[in-house]
Amino acid sequence: MFYYVLKYVVLGPLLRLVFRPRIEGLEHIPDDGAAIVAGNHLSFSDHFLMPAILKRRITFLAKAEYFTGPGIKGKLTAAFFHSIGQIPVDRSGKEAGQAAIREGLGVLSKGELLGIYPEGTRSHDGRLYKGKVGVAVMAIRAGVPVIPCAMVGTFEIQPPGQKVPKIKRVTIRFGKPLDFSRYAGLENQKAAVRAVTDEIMYAVLGLSGQEYVDEYAVKAKAAQAEESRKSPRRPR
C-alpha cells in the first residue's frame, strides 16, 4: 500500500513535476509477466526516477548498506527501502552473489518486474563499466526477457557524494526486450553468461551513449581511491 501511495500520490507526481523526465521506449515494458529491467547506474536518484514513471511495480535488488545505516537517518532510510519492497543484497563474496540471484529469481517467479544494475554499483565518473554475470544467470534460469534501460542526465543532477540533486531535466530510455532463450540450460557455463551479460551491456551502451570501460566499477573505484591516497596533497 505504501508503495502505491508514494508512487501515485507523493513521490511520483513530485519527481515528474520537478525533473520532467523524457520517457522513450516505454512500450517495451510488458503489461504483465516477469521481466528484468537492466540499466546503468549513475546516481542515487535512479532508484526513484525509473520506478516513478513505470506503470507497473518494479522491485530492485538494493545494496545492503541502505538497510544498515546508523542512527535515525539510517533507520529512516531502511524503513523507506523496506516499505517500497526493495531487497537488500550483501555484495561481498561469492555466496552473497548467489543469495542475490535467489532473491531475484523469487521476484521473477511471481511474474513481477525485477530491476537490476549489472555494474553492481554506481559509476563514480559517469562512464559505463563491465557488467556482472548475475543478471545473465537470472535471465537464463527464469527464461525471461531483459529490457535494457539507460538513465541519461542523472549523473549531472546528482553525482556520487552530492546529497541534494540539481533541478534539471533527465531522460529515461528503454530498449527492445532481449531474448536469451537460445541459452536455455547454460546458466552455469561461464562463456554463456559472459556473452549474455556483454550483450545486455552493449544494449545499455547504445541507449546511454556513455564511454565504456571493460573493467568492473568496484575495481576501478578502488584503484582511483588508492591513487588519490598515494598522491601528495598540494599545500594550500
Protein Blocks (a to p, Z undefined) as FASTA:
>chain_A
ZZmmmmmmmmmmmmmmmnopacehklmpcfbdcdddddddfbfklmmmmmmmpmbdcddd
ddfklmmcgcjklmmmmmmmmmnopacddfedjklmmmmmmmmmmmmmnopacdddfkop
acfklpacdddfklmmmmmmnopacdddddehjlmmogghiabdcdddddddddddddfk
lmgoilmgmklmmmmmmmmmmmmmmmnopacddbdfklmmmmmmmmmmmpccddZZ
